[in-house]
Amino acid sequence: MRLFVFGYGFSGSALARRLMRQGWTAAATHRGTPDALLADGVTPVHVDDREALVRELAKAQALLVTAPPGADGCPGLNALVPALAHAQAFPDWTGYLSTTGVYGDRRGGWVSERSTLAAQSVEGARRVGAERDWLEVGRGMGLTVTVFRLPGIYGAGRSAFDRLREGKARRIVAPGQVFSRIHVDDLAAGLAASIARPRAGGIYNLCDDEPAPNPDVVAYAAELLGLPVPQEVPLAEAQLTPAAMRFYAESKRVSNARAKAELDWRPAYPSYREGLAAVLAAGG
C-alpha cells in the first residue's frame, strides 16, 4: 500500500509515519530541497514534475491533500486532477484537509457537519470553495473524496510549550471565546480510520472532546513545565496581527460525533490536558 501526500507538512508527515509503521510506503511533493522527506524515508516528488506526479499517483492507494487554497483555488486540485486523468488510475481514498473556519463564528455554540457554512474570512471562504471543488471532482471522476474539517492542530514542536519556552506565550482573554483543537496523532488516526472505511462525499470534523479558551491551555502548559503562569492580556490590548484577530473573532464548539459513529474513531487525547501531557512525555 502506498500513500501520496500533496503538501508534506505537520499533518501529512504524521499520517505518513503512522502508515509506514504499518508497512505502507509513501511519496510526497516538495518545492525546495527534499532533505526532510528523504530523512523520513518518503519518496520526494517535485510539485512541478508532472511526469513524476503521474507515475506516483498511478501507484497510490491513498491520496492526502493538505495544501491550503489561494486566490487561484486549491493548488492540489489544479496539479493533481490533470495528472490523475493522465494516469488513468485512481486511489481508493482521497482526503482533503479543510478547516472548522468554514463554520464562522457561532458565539460559543456547537456546530456539526450538518451546520450551515458561514465563513467570515477570505481564507475560510477559500476553504469552502476548495471543499466544493474537490467533492465535485470526486463525483465527476469517480474519486472517493472525503473532506476533513480541522481545528487548531498541536503536537511535538507545535504547542503551548514551545511558546512558553521562547517567552512568547500569552493568555489572551476574549470573553466567551472557546475553540476546539486536536493532537496531530489523533488527526493521523482519524485519517487512517477513514482510509480503512472510504466513503465518497464524506465530511468529518476531527477534533477533541473539550473546546476550551486559550488562557486555560497556556496556564496548564506552564504548570506542567513548572514555569510561572503568564498574566492574562485583554484582547483589546493584545495588539494582534489581523490574522490572529480573525481567529479570536470566532468562537464555536465543534462536534466530533459523526467521526466517532462512522469511523469508529476516538481521540486518544480527549482534551488539551491529556494531549499536552503526551507531548511533554514524548520530549516535546
C-alpha positions in Angstrom: 0.0 0.0 0.0 1.3 3.4 -0.9 0.4 6.9 0.3 0.9 10.1 -1.7 0.8 13.4 0.1 0.4 16.8 -1.7 1.8 19.2 0.9 4.1 17.2 3.3 3.8 19.3 6.4 2.8 18.7 10.0 -0.3 16.8 9.3 0.9 14.9 6.2 4.0 13.7 7.8 2.1 12.4 10.8 -0.1 10.3 8.6 2.9 9.1 6.6 4.7 8.0 9.8 1.6 6.2 11.1 1.0 4.2 7.9 4.7 3.5 7.3 4.8 1.8 10.7 2.1 -0.5 9.3 4.1 -1.4 6.3 3.0 1.3 3.8 5.4 3.2 1.6 4.9 6.9 1.0 5.7 9.7 -1.5 5.1 13.4 -1.2 5.5 16.7 -3.1 8.1 19.3 -2.3 9.2 22.7 -3.7 12.5 23.3 -2.0 15.1 20.7 -1.0 13.8 17.1 -0.4 16.0 16.5 2.6 13.2 16.3 5.1 11.3 13.7 3.0 14.4 11.6 2.4 15.1 11.6 6.1 11.7 10.2 6.8 12.0 7.5 4.1 9.5 9.3 1.9 10.0 9.5 -1.9 10.2 13.1 -2.9 8.3 14.4 -6.0 8.8 18.0 -7.2 5.4 19.6 -7.4 6.1 20.9 -10.9 7.3 17.5 -12.2 4.1 16.3 -14.0 5.6 13.0 -15.2 6.6 12.1 -11.6 3.2 13.1 -10.3 1.5 10.8 -12.9 3.9 8.0 -12.0 3.3 8.2 -8.3 -0.4 8.7 -8.5 -0.7 5.6 -10.5 0.9 3.6 -7.6 -1.0 5.3 -4.8 -3.9 3.6 -2.9 -4.4 6.8 -0.7 -4.0 10.5 -1.6 -3.9 13.2 1.0 -4.1 16.9 0.1 -3.1 19.3 2.8 -2.0 22.5 0.9 -4.2 25.5 1.6 -6.1 27.2 -1.2 -5.0 30.5 -2.6 -6.6 33.1 -4.9 -6.4 30.6 -7.8 -8.1 27.8 -5.8 -6.6 24.6 -4.4 -3.1 24.0 -5.7 -3.5 20.3 -5.1 -6.6 20.1 -7.2 -5.0 22.2 -10.0 -2.0 20.0 -10.2 -3.5 16.6 -9.4 -6.7 16.4 -11.4 -4.8 16.6 -14.8 -2.2 14.1 -13.5 -4.9 11.7 -12.3 -6.7 11.9 -15.7 -3.4 11.1 -17.4 -2.5 8.3 -15.0 -5.9 6.6 -15.7 -5.6 5.1 -12.2 -7.4 6.5 -9.1 -6.5 6.0 -5.5 -9.0 4.1 -3.3 -9.2 7.1 -1.0 -8.6 10.8 -1.4 -8.6 13.0 1.7 -8.8 16.8 1.6 -7.9 18.7 4.8 -10.1 21.7 5.4 -10.8 23.8 8.5 -13.5 24.4 11.0 -13.2 28.1 10.0 -15.8 27.3 7.3 -18.4 27.5 10.1 -17.5 31.0 11.0 -18.5 32.5 14.4 -21.2 30.7 16.4 -20.8 32.7 19.7 -19.7 29.6 21.5 -22.4 27.3 20.1 -22.0 23.8 18.8 -21.5 23.0 15.1 -21.7 19.7 13.3 -21.1 18.7 9.7 -24.7 19.5 9.0 -24.4 23.1 10.1 -24.7 25.9 7.6 -21.3 27.1 6.4 -20.7 30.8 7.2 -17.0 31.6 6.7 -16.1 35.1 7.9 -12.7 35.4 6.4 -11.2 35.2 2.9 -9.2 32.2 4.0 -12.4 30.4 5.3 -14.3 31.3 2.1 -11.5 29.8 0.0 -11.7 26.6 2.0 -15.4 26.4 1.4 -14.7 26.7 -2.3 -11.9 24.1 -2.2 -14.2 21.7 -0.4 -16.9 22.2 -3.0 -14.4 21.8 -5.9 -12.9 18.5 -4.5 -16.4 17.0 -3.9 -17.5 17.9 -7.4 -14.3 16.5 -8.9 -14.9 13.3 -6.9 -18.4 12.9 -8.3 -17.3 13.7 -11.8 -14.3 11.5 -11.9 -15.5 8.7 -9.7 -12.9 9.5 -7.0 -13.7 8.6 -3.4 -13.2 12.1 -1.9 -13.5 12.7 1.8 -13.3 16.2 3.5 -11.9 16.7 7.0 -12.6 19.9 8.9 -9.9 20.6 11.4 -9.4 23.0 14.3 -6.1 24.0 15.8 -3.6 21.2 15.4 -0.8 20.7 18.0 1.9 18.2 18.9 5.6 17.9 19.5 7.3 21.0 18.1 4.0 22.9 17.8 2.3 23.5 21.1 2.0 26.0 24.0 5.2 24.5 25.4 7.3 26.0 22.6 5.8 29.5 23.0 6.4 29.3 26.8 10.0 28.3 26.4 10.5 31.1 23.9 8.9 33.6 26.3 6.2 34.4 23.7 3.2 32.7 25.3 0.3 35.0 26.2 -3.0 34.3 27.9 -5.3 36.4 25.7 -8.7 36.9 27.2 -11.6 37.2 24.8 -14.8 36.9 26.9 -16.8 33.8 25.9 -14.2 32.7 23.3 -13.5 29.0 23.0 -12.2 26.8 20.3 -11.6 23.1 19.6 -8.2 21.6 18.9 -6.7 18.2 18.0 -3.4 16.4 18.7 -1.7 15.6 15.5 -1.5 11.9 16.3 -5.3 11.9 16.8 -5.7 13.5 13.4 -3.5 10.9 11.8 -5.5 8.2 13.5 -8.8 9.7 12.2 -7.4 9.8 8.6 -6.2 6.2 8.9 -9.6 5.1 10.1 -11.2 6.8 7.1 -8.8 5.1 4.7 -10.0 1.8 6.2 -13.6 2.9 5.6 -13.6 5.0 2.5 -16.8 7.0 1.9 -17.3 9.1 -1.2 -18.5 12.5 -0.3 -17.9 12.1 3.4 -17.3 15.1 5.6 -15.9 14.8 9.1 -14.9 17.1 11.9 -11.8 15.7 13.6 -11.3 17.4 17.0 -11.0 16.6 20.7 -14.0 16.4 23.1 -13.4 19.6 25.1 -13.3 23.0 23.5 -11.5 25.5 25.7 -10.3 29.1 25.9 -6.7 30.0 25.2 -5.8 31.1 28.8 -6.7 27.7 30.3 -4.5 25.9 27.8 -1.5 28.2 28.3 -1.9 28.1 32.1 -2.0 24.3 32.1 1.1 24.0 29.9 3.0 26.4 32.2 2.1 24.3 35.2 3.4 21.2 33.5 6.7 22.9 32.8 6.9 24.4 36.3 7.0 27.9 34.8 5.2 31.0 36.1 1.7 31.3 34.5 1.6 34.3 32.2 -0.6 37.1 33.1 -3.9 37.5 31.3 -4.0 40.1 28.5 -7.3 41.5 27.4 -7.9 41.0 23.7 -8.3 44.8 23.1 -4.7 45.3 24.5 -3.1 42.3 22.8 -2.0 44.2 19.6 -2.5 41.0 17.5 -1.9 40.7 13.8 -5.0 40.8 11.5 -4.9 37.1 11.1 -4.8 36.5 14.8 -7.6 38.9 15.4 -9.8 37.0 12.9 -9.1 33.9 14.9 -10.2 35.4 18.2 -13.3 36.9 16.5 -14.7 33.4 16.2 -16.0 31.2 19.0 -17.5 27.8 18.5 -17.6 24.3 19.8 -17.1 21.6 17.2 -18.8 18.2 17.5 -16.9 15.0 16.5 -19.9 12.7 16.9 -20.1 11.7 13.2 -16.4 10.7 13.1 -16.9 8.6 16.2 -20.0 6.9 14.9 -19.0 6.3 11.3 -15.2 5.8 11.6 -15.1 4.0 14.9 -12.5 6.6 15.9 -11.9 8.1 19.4 -9.3 10.7 20.2 -6.6 9.2 22.4 -6.2 12.7 23.9 -9.8 13.9 24.5 -8.7 17.2 25.9 -5.7 19.5 25.9 -4.7 18.1 29.3 -4.0 14.6 28.0 -2.6 15.9 24.8 -0.1 18.3 26.4 1.0 15.7 28.9 1.7 13.3 26.0 3.7 16.0 24.1 5.8 16.6 27.2 6.3 12.9 27.9 7.5 12.5 24.3 10.1 15.2 24.8 8.2 18.0 23.1 
